[in-house]
């Protein structure tokens, strides 16, 4: 890259012509809660997976400005490579290297990604050359973990039941922060169903948080204000 410029790699495949535009979107996963005093807080979480989009030109003939690692390749080589990245169902590295005309190396982008989708476009104005619109998504390594949740013995006792003690049909009375409720259901550590805890049966408590974005809408506390956990909307009935 003596003249400087950009090099785009999809795994080991160098794109012959660097895209004119690259869009990298770092997605947000934060959520907000309304507290009992009507104040609002922002819960900071790990960002969602990053989205990457660009359009690349795939020439059918040799151009002086095109770059090839191992000799000129026709369009079918690159289309086959893209198809392999999509169908093999494995993540790969997306790399962008940047170099100034004077040879100074700028920052690089190096992200493990998956090939989400791509679109092949042929236009008369481009003769036989192709335009490929590519969407990538960041890939994070993961593994199954076992989490043990221990509830404090001082907390209210509950009985584990195979069936619900009584109907949990919601009353017509609206449930708000501070509402007294009867709980028949399982407690969870967070509003998204993480960290399953004990099951409450006909327990009288009160709602101290509401998260409309979560699958477990209400956070339950004791009458004295001690936190217990999150439950689904179907598990509570207004007193």
Secondary structure, 3 states (H helix, E strand, C coil): CCCCEEEEEECCEECCCCCCCEEEECCCCCEEEECCCCCEEEECCCCCCCEEEEEEEECCCCCCCCCCCCCCCCHHHHHHHHHHHHHCCCCEEEEEEEECCCCCECCCEEEEEEEEEEEEEECHHHCCCEEEEEEEEECCCCCCCCCCCCCCCCCCCCCCCCCCCCCCCCCCCCCCCCCEEEEEEEEECCCCCCCEEEEEEEEEEEEEEECCCCCCCEEEECCCCCEEEEECHHHEEEC
